[in-house]
C-alpha cells in the first residue's frame, strides 16, 4: 500500500518485464499471478549485484523467463493533480 499526503491509502500494483520485452501489468500479487499466467508452479528469486558486491532481489525466474519486477505508483494522488496559480504566494492549490 502507498500512503498519500492526505493519509488515504491506494493499492500497490506491480509490473514485470521478461528478457524478451513482454510486459505483465496490473499485478497485485506478482508471484502468484505470474505463475498462473505462465502455467508454472516453480519459482526462483532473481538477484542483481551492484558495484559494491551486494546482491539485490530484482524479480523471479518462472517457466524459463527472467522477470524483472517494478512497483507502479500513481503519478497523482487520490485528490488529483496539484496546480500552481501564477502570482499567488505559497505552495500549490488543489
Secondary structure, 3 states (H helix, E strand, C coil): CEECCCCCEECCEEEEECCCCCEEEEECCHHHHHHHHHCCCCEEEEEEECCCCCEEEEEEEECCEEEEEEEECCCCECCECCECCCCCCCCCEC
